[in-house]
Amino acid sequence: MASAGASALAVALLSLTLYSLAARDLGQYAGTSPELKSWFDSLLSGKGPCCSDADGSAVSDVDWKSSGGHYRVRLDGVSFDVPDEAVLTGPNRVGRTMVWPLVGTAGTTIRCLLPGSMT
């Protein structure tokens, strides 16, 4: 019989896995053109490569904001400050705000944020 600690650990790991899967848009932009996929793959913030479109998620306008040159983004009802070095400043070729969260043992941080235009 599993101990309560082992059961709690299993639930925590399952939750992290489900969060990670839910955060992916599964390459919704990848099929549009090889150039767009290549552009996604080349995105790089001060925190490192964003990796690809499949690792990022589109964010609704109500789930991000900018104030005083700093950004906040809401994922699954939780707001996160976006580190300045995670903000991508180049042109946004897809128009939508996208975020690349990084979930680790210390919690969630934002690896990349591609601001869109609020409509």
NORKA-V427789 format. One line per field, one symbol per residue. psi: psi as a letter, one per 40 degrees, with the letter a starting at -180 (. if undefined). A space follows every 10 residues. Layout:
psi->???
This chain:
psi->hiiddddddd dddddddddd ddeieffded ediddddddd dehhaeeaie ciddeihihi deeiihhfei iiihhfehih hhhdeehhei iheedihiig ihhadeahih dihgiahh.
